[in-house]
Amino acid sequence: MDINLVIRQMRETDRDQVKQVIDLSFPRLYRFFAAHSLHEEGQVLVAEISRNVVGFAKLIDFHIEDKRYGCILWIAVHPSYRRKRIAASLTNNCVKKFKQEGANAVFASTQRRNIAALSVLDLQGFRRMGFLDLGRLFGWRIFEFYRDIWFAPGEIVLMHD
């Protein structure tokens, strides 16, 4: 299927459509946090087809010591548009944006059982990072890192460098 996908910054008028994607994509607890994050610092990119928002990604950046990092905090695609490389396009745009803004690396985390998200992130060049890997990277500041990316139990951290 050939689609005219546009990835752009979210506008205030997109909020209801993004909320619909959130409601259709996440369990109740995660819906609350994903919707709440739209009002927090950071950026939101949306995937648009024919003037309809079909996906979104919430981006945050943070500093540990003198290095800048990016994190894809949330990413979701409307169920009717999944398996059309929209999540991959959003992910690539997020990484590109962070790298252009000087990020040393880009992180993402997802639930261990979210095979679809893990597959997309893996195919886009992310690699899994265990506690020891992150400890070598951040030292004792690893706990700042976990706080900054809103890390939750049962999640896997991935990095794109």
Backbone hydrogen bonds, N-H to C=O, Kabsch-Sander energy under -0.5 kcal/mol:
donor,donor_aa,acceptor,acceptor_aa,energy
3,I,1,M,-0.6
5,L,3,I,-1.1
6,V,48,E,-2.4
8,R,6,V,-0.5
8,R,46,V,-2.1
10,M,44,V,-2.8
14,D,11,R,-2.0
15,R,12,E,-1.4
18,V,14,D,-2.5
19,K,15,R,-2.5
20,Q,16,D,-1.8
21,V,17,Q,-2.0
22,I,18,V,-2.5
23,D,19,K,-2.8
24,L,20,Q,-1.9
25,S,21,V,-0.9
25,S,22,I,-1.0
26,F,22,I,-2.0
31,R,27,P,-2.4
32,F,28,R,-1.8
33,F,29,L,-1.6
34,A,30,Y,-3.0
35,A,31,R,-2.7
36,H,32,F,-2.4
37,S,33,F,-2.1
38,L,34,A,-0.7
38,L,35,A,-0.9
39,H,36,H,-1.6
40,E,37,S,-1.1
43,Q,59,L,-2.0
45,L,57,A,-2.6
46,V,8,R,-3.2
47,A,55,G,-2.5
48,E,6,V,-3.0
48,E,46,V,-0.5
49,I,52,N,-2.6
50,S,4,N,-0.6
52,N,49,I,-1.8
54,V,47,A,-3.1
54,V,52,N,-0.6
55,G,47,A,-1.1
56,F,76,A,-2.3
57,A,45,L,-2.4
58,K,74,W,-2.4
59,L,43,Q,-3.4
59,L,57,A,-0.5
60,I,71,C,-2.2
62,F,69,Y,-2.1
64,I,67,K,-2.0
67,K,64,I,-1.8
69,Y,62,F,-2.9
70,G,105,A,-2.1
71,C,60,I,-2.6
72,I,107,F,-2.8
73,L,58,K,-2.4
73,L,71,C,-1.1
74,W,58,K,-1.0
76,A,56,F,-2.2
78,H,54,V,-3.4
81,Y,78,H,-2.4
82,R,79,P,-1.0
84,K,81,Y,-0.5
89,S,85,R,-2.0
90,L,86,I,-2.7
91,T,87,A,-2.7
92,N,88,A,-2.7
93,N,89,S,-2.4
94,C,90,L,-2.3
95,V,91,T,-2.5
96,K,92,N,-2.6
97,K,93,N,-2.4
98,F,94,C,-2.6
99,K,95,V,-2.7
100,Q,96,K,-2.4
101,E,97,K,-1.5
102,G,99,K,-1.5
103,A,98,F,-2.4
104,N,68,R,-3.6
105,A,68,R,-0.6
106,V,160,H,-2.8
107,F,70,G,-2.8
108,A,158,L,-2.0
109,S,72,I,-0.7
110,T,156,I,-1.7
112,R,154,G,-2.2
114,N,111,Q,-1.8
115,I,113,R,-1.8
118,L,114,N,-2.4
119,S,115,I,-2.5
120,V,116,A,-2.3
121,L,117,A,-2.7
122,D,118,L,-2.4
123,L,119,S,-2.6
124,Q,120,V,-1.3
125,G,122,D,-1.6
126,F,121,L,-2.6
127,R,159,M,-2.3
129,M,157,V,-3.1
134,L,130,G,-2.5
135,G,131,F,-2.5
136,R,132,L,-2.3
137,L,133,D,-1.5
138,F,134,L,-2.9
139,G,135,G,-2.6
141,R,138,F,-1.7
142,I,139,G,-1.6
143,F,140,W,-1.0
144,E,141,R,-0.5
145,F,141,R,-2.1
146,Y,142,I,-2.5
147,R,143,F,-1.9
148,D,144,E,-2.9
149,I,145,F,-2.0
150,W,147,R,-1.4
151,F,146,Y,-2.4
155,E,152,A,-1.4
156,I,110,T,-2.9
157,V,129,M,-0.6
158,L,108,A,-3.3
159,M,127,R,-2.6
160,H,106,V,-3.1
